[in-house]
Amino acid sequence: VHESNAVPGLTTKMLSKVVDRVMVGFEDSRQHYPHPERVVVTGTPVRRDFFNDTRREARQKLGLADGKPMVLSYWGSLGADVMNRYMADFIAEEVGEGCPIHHLHGAGRNYAWLTGELGCRGVALTKGGDVEVREYIYDMPLVMAAADLVICRAGASTISELTAIAKPCILVPSPNVTNNHQEKNARVLEQHGAAVVLLEPEIDGKRLYGTAKELLADRDRLTAMSKSLTELSVTDASEEIYQTLIALLK
């Protein structure tokens, strides 16, 4: 059994009573199992193309030649109605300030609404401009590598990708998931100083933008967050899982 979430649900707890090993993403997960001695921290596998480019190489490929920081934001492949409403305010704020950052946002199914809403507010998104809204982001490894800050949900795969490449992040966990597992995922990173966690019902677009600006202005904090993420990461998770299985077979 490979459990990606930071805190497993009842089904996994039941399984852990009968299986020989439970493989988890973080050391913090061990305490939540009735047999912690059977838990192996393997990490969660991340696609190798997330490691293809450095920040500098990725920025060059995206044509970012100036010194402006880059923010990447997305709410999953389907988007999120509430969060994309917040992003309308976020984008309006940054455009109103003269676009102090490069910003790429993936809107998912809310793309038509979001671009239409921005148009109604007089926010013109031009091709090659500092603010870009896409329906889907197909080159996620590249744009994530180029980003200085990522704003997103806290699903297991996303957490693993951010941790693997040590990317500072603002996490807004989805409140609509089983056992509130996304907030539990996010809190693991927060407790290690590796992420800022904001809860959807407690924020709006202006607060989200303000938090992003504060983080981008504090290079020391961003560096510390990256260091903490590196300490949490398991970059050879596939190998760890394989070796755990081989040891069981022997």
PyMOL commands that set and color helices and strands:
alter all, ss='L'
color gray80, all
select helices_A, chain A and resi 10-15+27-32+36-38+48-51+55-61+81-96+108-120+140-146+156-164+178-191+200-202+205-216+219-232+237-249
alter helices_A, ss='H'
color red, helices_A
select strands_A, chain A and resi 2-3+22-24+39-41+70-74+102-106+131-134+149-152+169-171+196-197
alter strands_A, ss='S'
color yellow, strands_A
deselect
rebuild
show_as cartoon
